Amino acid sequence: MTDPVRIHAVPATIDSLATQTGRIALLVDSPDTLDLAARRVNKLTRGALARMLASDRFAKLKTGETMTLAYPAGMEAEAVDVVRLPRRADAVQSRKAGVALAKLKGKAALTVMAGNHRHAAELGMGLALRAYSYDAMKSAKDNGSAITLPGDVTLMVAKPDEVETALIPMRATVEGVFLTRDLISAPANVLTTTSFAEQLSSLRDLGVTVEVLEEAELEKLGMGSLLSVGHGSESPSKVVVMQWNGGAKEAAPLALVGKGVVFDTGGYSLKPAGGMEDMTMDMGGAGVVAGVMHTLARRKARANVVGLVGLVENMISGRATRPGDVVRSMKGDTIEVINTDAEGRLVLADVLWYAQDRFKPAGIVDLATLTGAIIIGLGHEKAGVFSNDDTLCNAVLKAAEAEGEGAWRMPLGAAYDAKLKSAIADMKNVGGRDAGAITAAQFLQRFIKDDMPWVHLDIAGVASVKEDTAYAPKGASGWGVITLNRLIADRFEG
């Protein structure tokens, strides 16, 4: 797993500012409210800092944006970076200020003069989240990292012990996000169903109970829907079950279910060649589940959570499922496969049913890069949220908002459900082009028991993107790890 940048908190001091090397970051609200460190830097630079802060450019800076005083006279520092941050900035604003600092060019040591800033740990978390690059496939001589930070960042704060304590669970969360990004970024010839299962099995080292269900067992369980997706591939289909039991022994777990299509050709409903290389990210839901389970174990969460992922590869061969085939799910319902490129719902159908049948969870959240239709509706800013339960849905939306990850609730309804009617089976796997994300969710809901609180997250638009996101460089974002960790901390711990 890519190593997150290391953030350390130390006692605040201004005595060494004149001789401090590397980069020094100051948090400034306005030119009229400079803290002790900023006043010291201004004195050392003979007013250069004040002149910069009095400029029109600084006046136009928004919260979290930066300006740099390069090679300041009177100091040995390479640069003084100023990030505009109100004294009453909230946690998300502080985290995004850290992201802004991480985006600055250069690899010199970074010292952030955070002083009494109440969200200094969140600022450090933002620094770490943005300092990511997937370099596993690059040769050593070409290993040009996009990370703009050194291995260590120092936060100078008034109460370092408190900040260090706050950083402990944040480090666990960043590790989980990085694991998710690494999994989504990995090419399909590296991240096969087998190697994916092996990586998940390594969570045992953190205290997670891991089981890998192979094809023979899936056959016995009746998972014909899931198995139909992988028929055309040489890679065996698998279901990996990860249990973290940190809560009360008798407490029902929260179940997290992830779609893990390690590569998606579309099957015989073949995708266009242009952009097919991006289908290495079609296991994004499973990647998020893996990241959350890692985070829970690393921070010793006081909750019971089970993560289940269906790992398959959707390829073409003489054994592959054809349009028009009918498959039988673990639930017992038959499904007419109209489009083999609507394969994720076939995977989730069986894993959702298995999760309920075996674990009797308190609720289920599933994640999948399920439909292109959700991108048409919401773009790359928000995940689509579908639910049969207002309480659980609102908790997910609240957690996403608190963590600065975009999410938007979408409708469900019987009229959409009717579009899945089949003439020869219990249902079709697609309902047409219109309302495609909704009919996909309606399909999944057929595999949710009547009394089971359930949220479906369609993350097709947010899992991997072509431009920088709030917390990540372009590519795999890790969307969902922070939100679900927050959901579990708020509602399922204690």
N, C-alpha and C positions, 0 to 999 in steps of 0.2 A: 504494500500500500504506500502511496506517496506520503512522505512525512510532512505534516503541517509545520509551519514556521513556529518556533518556540517563543513564547511570550513570558517574560519574567517581570515581577513587580519588585521595586526596590524603594527605599526611603527617598523622598524628594530632597534635592539639594541644588543650590545654584552656585555653590562655591567653585565647581569645576567647569562651568560653562565656557570660560575663556579658553581653556585647553582641551575641551571635549572634541574628539575627532568624529568623523562620519557625518551623519545627518541628525539634526535636532528638529523636532516637531513641536510647535506651540499651538495651543488651543486658544483662539481669540474670538470673543463675542463682538466687540466693537473697539475702536481705537480709544475710547474713553474708559474702558474697563479692563485694563491689562493686569494680569496677575503678576506675582513677584518674579517669576522666570522671564516673562516677556519684558518687564521693566529692566531686568538685568541685561537681557540681550540688546535692548534698545540703547542702554548706556554703553555697552561694549562696542556697539556699531556706530556710536556717535550720532544717534537719531535716525539711522537708515531704516530701521524697522518702523518707526513712527511715520516716516515719510511714505513708506510703502503702504501702510495702513490708511493713510490719508488720501490715497489715490482713488480716482474714479473706478479703477478696476476692482479694488477691494470692496468698494461700496456696492458693486454689482454682484459680488459673490453671494451665492445661495448657501444655505446650511449644508455643511459637508464638503464644500468646494475648497480648493487650495490655491495658494500662491507661494512662490519660492524666492528667497533671497539667496542667490548663489554666491559662494566664496565670500562671505561677509568679512569686511575689514574689521580687525580687532578681535577676531576669533579664529580658531584653528579648524572649525567645522567646515565640511565640504559645502553644506547648505543649511539654511534655516527654512523649514517648511511650515507655513502657517495654514491651519485648517480652520475655517469659520464654523464655530460651534457655540450656540447659545448656552449660557450657564445652566439654564433649565432644560437643556436638550433631553429628550427621552431616550430609551434604550436603543430603539431602531435608528434614530438619528445619529447616536453615538457610534453604533456599529457601522453605519454607512460612512461616517467620517473616517473610521479605520480603513474601510475599503478604499477611500480616496487617497489616503496616505500610501497604501500598498500599491496603488497604480502609478505612483511617481517613479520615474526612471532612476536607475542606479542601484548598486548593490552594497553601498557603504553601510556600516553599522547604524542602526536607527535607535535614537533615544527620544521617547515621547514625554514631554513635560506635562503630565496629566494632573499634578497637584491634588486639589480637592474635588476633581470632577467625579460626580457620583456614579457615572457609568463607565469608569475607566476600563473595567473588565470587558464590557461590551465593545468598546473601541478596540481593545486587543483582539477580541473575537473576529471583528470585521477585518482587521489586518491579516489574521491567519486565513480566513475564508477566501480572501481575494488572492492570496499568495499561492496559487496552484498552477501546475502545468503537468500535463501527461506526457512524460518523456520515456516511458518504458520501451517504446519501439525504436528509439533513436540510438544510433551508434554513438560511442563515447565522444568521437571527434566532432560530431554534429549535434551534440546534446545541448543545444541552445535553449535554455530554460526561459519561459515567460515570467517566472517568478522574479519580482523586482526587489525582493528583500533578502537580507542575509539569513543565516540559520537562526539568529537570535534577535529579538527586539526587547528593549528595556522600557518598561513603564515606570517613570519616577512619580510616585504618588505619596500622599500624606499618610495613608494607612495601608502599607504594603501587605500586611498579613490578611486584612479583609479582602483585598483585591485578589491575592493568591488563592484564597478560599473560593471566591466567586469564579475564578478561572478554571477550577478543577472540572466541574461539569461541562463548562464551555469547551475545554480541550477534548473531552469525550465526544461532544457533538461535532466538532470540527473533524475529528478522526472519522466519525460515521459518514459525514458529508464527503470526505475525500475518498473513502471506500466506495461509496456510490458513484462518484465521478470516475474513479478508476475503472470500475466494472462497465459503466456505460461507454467509456472511451475505448475499451479494449476491442481489437478487431475480432471477427468471428472465427478466424482460424486459430486464435489464441484462447478466446473465451468460448469454448465448446460447452455443451451441457455437462460433460464429465469434469472439465477443469473448473467450471462454475461451482458444481457441487463440492469439489475438493476445497475450493476457497471458503465456501460456507462451512464446511466441516472443521476448518481451522478455528471457528468461533468457540469450539470446545475448550480451547486454551483460556478463554475468558469466563468459562463457567456456563456457557450455553449448551443445552442438550440438543444434539443434532442427529436426525435420522435421514437417511437417503433411501427413498422408495424407488426401486428399480422397476423396469417394465413388467416383469413377471408378476410382481405384487400389484401393480396398477391394473393389470388384466384381471386379477382375482377380485379386486375392489370394484371392477366394472367401470373403470374410467375410459370408456370408449370414445367419449368426446375429446378429451385431452390427447389420447393416443392417436387419434385420427390425424392430428396436425403433424405429428412427427413421422408418419409412415414413410414419407419420401426421403428421409434423411438417414445417413449412416450413423449419426449421433443418436444414442439412445435417449428416449424421453425419461424424465425423472421428476419426482416431487420431493423437495427438501423441506423438512419440518424442523423448525428451530424453536426451542422453548426456553424462555427466561422466567424462572420462578422466584421472584424477589419479594412477592407479596404474601398475604395470608394464605395458608395452605388450602383452605376451603374456598377461597375467592375464585370465581370464574375468570378466565383470562380474557383480555382483549385479543382478537385475532386480526392479524395483518396478512393480507393475501396479495401476492404480486404476480403479474404476468412476466414470464421469463422466456420470450422468444429470442434466442441468441442470434438468429438471423432470419429475415422474412423476405423470401422471394415473391411472396404472394401465392405460391403454389401454381396450379394450373390457371388461376385467375392472375396471371403474371403481372407484376408491377412494371412500369416503364423503366428502361435502363437508366435514364437520367435521375440521379438521386438515390438509386437503389443502394449505393454504398453506405448511405446513412442508416440503413436498416440494421446495422449492428447495435443501434440504441433501442431496439424493440423489446429488450429485456429490462427497460428502465424501471418498471414497477417492481420487479424482483430486486433490482439494485437498490431501490429505496428501502425496501423491507430489510435487506441485508445491512444497510447503513444504520437503520434504526435499532436493529438487534445488537449491533456492535456498540452503539452509543449507550443503550440501556445496561449492557453488561459492564462497560468501562466505568460508568458512574454508579453502578450497583443500585439501580432503580428499585424502589420498594413497590413493585407491581408485578403481576403475572401477565405475560404477553407471549403469544405464540405467533411465529411468523411462518407462513407457508408459501412456497413459490413453485410454480409449475414450469419446468425447464424443457423446452422443445426447440426444434429447428424446422422451419417450414420450407421444405425443398421439393423438387420435382424428380420423380423417378417412376418406374413401372409399378411401384407400390403406393404411390402418393394418392391421397384422397382426390376424387374428381368432383367437379360441380354436378349436382344431382344425386350424389351419394347420400344415404341416410345412416346416421350413426346414433348409438344409444349412450346416453349419459349415465353417470353413477346414480343419479336420482331415479333413473328409469325412463325418463322422457326421451322420445326420439326427435332427432334434429335433421331436417333436410338442409344439406350444405349447398346453398345457392352460389356462394362466393367463397373460394378457398382463401382469399385475402382477408376475410373477416374471421381470422383464426384465433385471435386473442380471447374472444368471448367463449370459444369452445374450450380453451385451456382453463379459464377462470371458472366456468360452470362446474366442472368436476372438483376443482380445488375448493371452491366455496362450499359445495355440498359436503365434502369430506371434512372441512374445518368445523362445520356445524354438527355433523354426525358424530365426530370423535370427541371434540373438546367442549361442546355446549357453551360457547363463549358468551360473555356479557354483551358483546357487540362485535361487528366486523367492519373493517375499513379495507377496501381493495384498491389497488393502484395499477394502472395500465396505460401504456401508450396505445390507446385503443382505437381512436378514430381520427382521420384527417378532418372530419366534419367539425370537431371541437376547435380546430385551428381556424377554420373559416368563421366560426362564431365568436371566438375569444382571442384570436391571435396568439402571440407568444407571451402575453402579459399575465394571464391567469389560467389556472387549472379549472376544468369543469367539475362541479360538485353535484352529485345526484344522491338522493337519500329517501328512505321510507320513514325516517324518524327525525322530527324537528330538534329534539334535545341533543342527540349525537351530532347531527349536522351543524347545528349552531355552535357546538363546542369546537368542531373542526374549523369552521369559519373564523371563530374568535381566536383560535390558536394561530391560524394563518395570518390574520391581521396583526396580532401582537408581535409576530416574528418577521413581518414585512415580506411575506410570500403571498403572491396574488392568488385568489380563489374566488369563484363566483358560482352561486347555486343555479342549477338548471332545472326545468320542470320534468315531471313524470306524469303519466296519465293513461287511462284505459284506451283512449283514442289512438295513442301511439302504439300501445300493445297490440291492437288489432292488426297492425301492419305486418306482424310476424306470423300470421296464419298461413299454414301450409295445407295443400290439398292431399298430400300423401304421408305426412308425419305430424307429430304434435306441434311442431313449430318450424319456421325457417330461421336461418342464422343471420339474415339481413332483412331490412324492411324498406329498401329503396334509398334513393339519394337524399330525399328531403328528410330533415330532422334525424340525420344519421347518427349523431352522438346520443340522441335521446332514445332511439329505438335500440341502440346497442345496450344502453343502461336498462331499458325495459327487458331485454333478453336476459341480462344478468339477474334482474329482480325475480325472474321465474325460478331461480335456484336459491332464493333466500326464503327461509321459513317465515310464516306469517308473524310470529312474535319476536323476530330477530332484528334488533336495531342494526342498520346497515348504511354505510356511506361508500359510494363509488367515486373515485377520483380519476378522471381522464386527464392524464398528464402528457398527452401527445405534443402539446404546444410548448411545454415548459421544461421537459426533461433534458433536451439538448437543443441549443439555439445557435444562430449564426452571428449574434452580436453579444456583447457583454451584458450580463444581467446585474441585478443589484449587488450580488455577492460573489459573482464568478466571472472569469474571462469567458469568451465565446467557447461553445462546446457543451460538455456535460455540466449541468448546473447543480445537481444534487437536490433539486426542489423536493420538498416533502419531509426530509429527515428532520429539519429543525421544527417544522410544524407538528409532526406526529410525536416527536419527543416532548414538545410543549403540551400537546393534548394529553399524553400519558401522565406527565408530571402534574397537570392541573386536575385531572378527573379520575385517574386510576391508581394513584399512589396513596399510601397512608392507610 
